[in-house]
Amino acid sequence: MDDIFKQLEVILEQRKEASSESSYVSSLYKKGVDEILKKIGEESAEVIMAAKDGVDSKIIYEVADLWFHTLVLLRHKNIEVDKIEQELSRRFGLSGLEEKANRNQ
Ligand SMILES: N=c1c2ncn([C@@H]3O[C@H](COP(=O)(O)OP(=O)(O)OP(=O)(O)O)[C@@H](O)[C@H]3O)c2ncn1[C@@H]1O[C@H](COP(=O)(O)O)[C@@H](O)[C@H]1O
């Protein structure tokens, strides 16, 4: 699962050098962080509307759009996906869930 995030991370880094005419991501970088944040806002609203509609396929589609644009933001800020994984792992450990999960294995 996290493999796709890592693969996308590589492509999103490469897009910093690409021409904006051929690449959506490159054009977003060129428009600047406010445009990336705007997309995240729009995609968040679309996730909410999809969840209200209650159609699973729409929710999946919109969450993919939201996660994708969040990955673009992270790459723009040079924050690695690993850092998010580490933060979630830290919280998992803090909550004692890790211990419980290990006990149930
Ligand atoms: N996963 C995605 C991805 N998900 C969503 N999008 C784009 O994000 C935009 C979402 O915007 P909206 O939901 O508002 O939909 P829209 O109305 O069609 O788009 P707009 O006209 O509003 O921009 C669309 O233009 C989608 O094409 C993506 N664009 C690219 N990728 C990945 O990023 C890689 C690099 O993309 P390029 O930079 O385009 O080569 C690709 O190989 C893909 O793997």
The ligand as a Tripos MOL2 file, in Angstrom:
@<TRIPOS>MOLECULE
LIG
   44    47     1     0     0
SMALL
NO_CHARGES

@<TRIPOS>ATOM
      1 N1         -2.8230   10.6980   -9.3290 N.2       1 LIG1
      2 C1         -2.8750   11.6970  -10.0370 C.ar      1 LIG1
      3 C2         -4.0240   12.5620  -10.0500 C.ar      1 LIG1
      4 N2         -5.1810   12.5100   -9.3470 N.ar      1 LIG1
      5 C3         -5.8830   13.5800   -9.7370 C.ar      1 LIG1
      6 N3         -5.2200   14.3080  -10.6670 N.ar      1 LIG1
      7 C4         -5.6550   15.5300  -11.3570 C.3       1 LIG1
      8 O1         -6.1720   16.4000  -10.3890 O.3       1 LIG1
      9 C5         -7.1790   17.1850  -10.9590 C.3       1 LIG1
     10 C6         -8.3760   17.1270  -10.0380 C.3       1 LIG1
     11 O2         -9.0780   18.2450  -10.2340 O.3       1 LIG1
     12 P1        -10.6760   18.2600  -10.0780 P.3       1 LIG1
     13 O3        -11.1340   17.2400   -9.0870 O.co2     1 LIG1
     14 O4        -11.0240   19.6620   -9.7970 O.co2     1 LIG1
     15 O5        -11.1560   17.7470  -11.4690 O.3       1 LIG1
     16 P2        -11.1780   18.5340  -12.8190 P.3       1 LIG1
     17 O6        -12.3770   19.3950  -12.8180 O.co2     1 LIG1
     18 O7        -11.0760   17.4870  -13.8840 O.co2     1 LIG1
     19 O8         -9.8400   19.3670  -12.7930 O.3       1 LIG1
     20 P3         -9.6210   20.9230  -12.9110 P.3       1 LIG1
     21 O9         -9.9900   21.2930  -14.3140 O.co2     1 LIG1
     22 O10       -10.4710   21.5750  -11.8530 O.co2     1 LIG1
     23 O11        -8.1310   21.0890  -12.6120 O.co2     1 LIG1
     24 C7         -7.4760   16.6340  -12.3480 C.3       1 LIG1
     25 O12        -6.9110   17.4480  -13.3430 O.3       1 LIG1
     26 C8         -6.8070   15.2730  -12.3160 C.3       1 LIG1
     27 O13        -6.2950   14.8980  -13.5820 O.3       1 LIG1
     28 C9         -4.0420   13.6970  -10.8730 C.ar      1 LIG1
     29 N4         -2.9930   14.0190  -11.6770 N.ar      1 LIG1
     30 C10        -1.8960   13.2040  -11.6720 C.ar      1 LIG1
     31 N5         -1.8180   12.0680  -10.8700 N.ar      1 LIG1
     32 C11        -0.5650   11.2600  -10.8240 C.3       1 LIG1
     33 O14         0.5460   12.1210  -10.9390 O.3       1 LIG1
     34 C12         1.4050   11.6670  -11.9670 C.3       1 LIG1
     35 C13         2.0400   12.8560  -12.6590 C.3       1 LIG1
     36 O15         1.0320   13.5930  -13.3300 O.3       1 LIG1
     37 P4          1.4420   14.6780  -14.4490 P.3       1 LIG1
     38 O16         2.1910   15.7350  -13.7560 O.co2     1 LIG1
     39 O17         0.1470   15.1780  -15.0200 O.co2     1 LIG1
     40 O18         2.2640   13.9520  -15.4730 O.co2     1 LIG1
     41 C14         0.5110   10.8150  -12.9010 C.3       1 LIG1
     42 O19         1.2700    9.8190  -13.5200 O.3       1 LIG1
     43 C15        -0.4870   10.2260  -11.9360 C.3       1 LIG1
     44 O20         0.0640    9.0390  -11.4020 O.3       1 LIG1
@<TRIPOS>BOND
     1     1     2 2
     2     2     3 ar
     3     2    31 ar
     4     3     4 ar
     5     3    28 ar
     6     4     5 ar
     7     5     6 ar
     8     6     7 1
     9     6    28 ar
    10     7     8 1
    11     7    26 1
    12     8     9 1
    13     9    10 1
    14     9    24 1
    15    10    11 1
    16    11    12 1
    17    12    13 2
    18    12    14 1
    19    12    15 1
    20    15    16 1
    21    16    17 2
    22    16    18 1
    23    16    19 1
    24    19    20 1
    25    20    21 2
    26    20    22 1
    27    20    23 1
    28    24    25 1
    29    24    26 1
    30    26    27 1
    31    28    29 ar
    32    29    30 ar
    33    30    31 ar
    34    31    32 1
    35    32    33 1
    36    32    43 1
    37    33    34 1
    38    34    35 1
    39    34    41 1
    40    35    36 1
    41    36    37 1
    42    37    38 2
    43    37    39 1
    44    37    40 1
    45    41    42 1
    46    41    43 1
    47    43    44 1
@<TRIPOS>SUBSTRUCTURE
     1 LIG1         1 GROUP 0 **** ****
